[in-house]
Amino acid sequence: MKKLFVLVVIVAVGWFAWQKFSGGGAPLVIKDPIFGEMRASVTMGNREIEMAMFVRMENEYVCKSRAREVAQDVLKDCPTCSLQPVKCQASLPPRYARLFNDAPIASPYLSLTAGNGTERDGRLVVYGLTDHEGVTLCEQLRAKIKERYRGEAHCVPPSGG
């Protein structure tokens, strides 16, 4: 579990790289969002762990430029991670779009809502864990992210199915 926590913290560092914007103030109102989707996976023992991060961005240019930075940071800090190409898309498939309504899914996930102009709304799901491991990891990650993130951060519990 310790290795897994370290791995997810690496992804969280990527989250903050994705959040790099100048200025503060009120959260940005995004009328026609582009959704960034980043996935990383790693084999730990006999399990394949996958992390999926979804971020609501203001345009495709910002999404793609931030995605390059995140990919470089994650791969630099986790040489055993496999990172899929980041997608920047106008909409998410319904099963992922509902995450932005904090709808429970089979896995617990971290829900982040921007608290200032430099932050963006995002969701972070880790697949391949038991419910207990997922909830524990989510709470640890929430606490770590709240050291820097001013917006709301909470864990959405698993649906039990």
C-alpha positions in Angstrom: 0.0 0.0 0.0 2.9 2.4 0.7 4.2 2.0 -2.9 0.7 2.7 -4.2 0.4 5.8 -2.1 3.7 7.1 -3.4 2.6 6.4 -7.0 -0.7 8.3 -6.5 1.2 11.2 -4.9 3.3 11.3 -8.1 0.0 11.6 -10.0 -1.1 14.3 -7.6 2.1 16.2 -8.5 1.0 15.9 -12.1 -2.3 17.4 -11.0 -0.6 20.4 -9.7 1.4 20.8 -12.9 -1.9 20.8 -14.7 -3.1 23.5 -12.4 -0.2 25.9 -13.2 -1.9 29.2 -14.2 -1.1 32.7 -13.2 -3.4 34.7 -11.0 -5.9 33.8 -8.4 -9.3 35.4 -7.6 -12.6 33.6 -8.1 -12.8 30.3 -9.9 -12.9 30.6 -13.6 -16.3 30.2 -15.2 -15.9 27.7 -18.0 -18.9 27.8 -20.4 -17.7 25.3 -23.1 -15.2 23.1 -21.3 -12.7 20.8 -22.8 -12.1 17.7 -20.7 -8.6 16.4 -20.2 -8.3 12.7 -19.5 -5.0 11.2 -18.3 -4.4 7.6 -17.5 -1.4 5.9 -15.9 -0.9 2.3 -14.9 1.6 0.3 -13.0 1.9 -3.4 -12.1 2.3 -3.9 -8.3 2.9 -7.5 -7.4 0.2 -9.5 -9.2 -2.1 -6.5 -9.6 -2.5 -3.9 -12.3 -3.4 -0.5 -10.8 -4.8 2.2 -13.1 -5.3 5.8 -12.3 -7.6 8.0 -14.4 -7.7 11.8 -14.0 -10.3 14.0 -15.6 -10.0 17.8 -15.5 -12.4 20.4 -16.8 -10.3 22.9 -18.8 -11.2 26.2 -20.6 -9.9 25.3 -24.1 -8.0 22.7 -26.1 -4.8 24.6 -26.2 -4.5 24.8 -22.4 -5.5 21.2 -22.0 -2.8 20.0 -24.5 0.0 22.2 -23.2 -0.7 21.2 -19.6 -0.9 17.6 -20.6 2.6 17.6 -22.0 4.0 19.0 -18.7 2.0 16.4 -16.6 3.2 13.5 -18.8 6.9 14.6 -18.4 6.6 14.9 -14.6 4.8 11.6 -14.1 7.2 9.6 -16.3 10.2 11.3 -14.8 9.1 10.4 -11.2 7.7 6.9 -12.0 9.8 5.0 -14.6 7.7 1.9 -14.2 4.5 3.7 -14.9 2.8 3.4 -18.3 1.1 6.6 -19.4 -1.5 6.6 -22.1 -1.6 9.7 -24.4 -3.7 12.4 -22.8 -7.0 13.1 -24.5 -8.5 16.5 -24.7 -12.2 16.3 -25.7 -15.3 18.4 -25.8 -17.3 15.8 -23.8 -16.7 12.7 -21.7 -18.5 9.4 -22.2 -21.5 9.3 -20.0 -19.9 6.9 -17.5 -17.1 9.5 -16.8 -19.2 12.6 -17.3 -21.3 11.6 -14.3 -18.2 11.9 -12.1 -18.6 15.7 -12.3 -22.0 15.2 -10.6 -20.3 13.2 -7.8 -22.3 10.1 -8.7 -21.0 7.0 -7.0 -19.3 4.4 -9.1 -17.9 1.0 -8.3 -14.6 2.6 -7.2 -14.1 5.5 -4.7 -12.7 8.6 -6.2 -11.4 12.0 -5.3 -13.6 15.0 -6.3 -12.0 18.4 -6.6 -13.9 21.7 -7.2 -11.9 24.8 -8.0 -11.6 27.3 -5.2 -9.8 30.1 -7.1 -8.8 31.2 -10.6 -5.7 29.0 -10.8 -7.5 25.7 -10.0 -9.7 23.5 -12.1 -12.4 21.0 -11.3 -11.1 17.4 -11.5 -11.8 13.8 -10.6 -9.2 11.2 -9.8 -10.1 7.5 -9.8 -7.8 4.6 -8.9 -8.9 1.2 -10.2 -7.6 -2.2 -9.1 -8.0 -1.8 -5.3 -10.4 -3.2 -2.8 -13.1 -0.8 -1.5 -11.2 -0.4 1.8 -7.9 0.3 0.0 -9.5 2.7 -2.3 -11.3 4.7 0.5 -8.1 4.8 2.6 -6.0 5.9 -0.4 -8.5 8.5 -1.4 -8.6 10.0 2.1 -4.8 10.1 2.3 -4.6 11.7 -1.1 -7.3 14.2 -0.2 -5.3 15.3 2.8 -2.1 15.6 0.8 -3.8 17.7 -1.9 -5.6 20.0 0.6 -2.1 21.2 1.7 -2.1 23.2 -1.6 -5.6 23.1 -3.1 -7.9 25.8 -1.9 -11.1 24.4 -3.4 -13.3 21.7 -2.1 -11.8 18.2 -2.0 -13.8 15.1 -0.9 -13.9 11.4 -1.5 -17.0 9.9 -3.2 -17.5 6.5 -1.7 -18.0 3.4 -3.9 -21.5 2.4 -5.0 -21.0 -1.1 -3.7 -21.4 -2.7 -7.1 
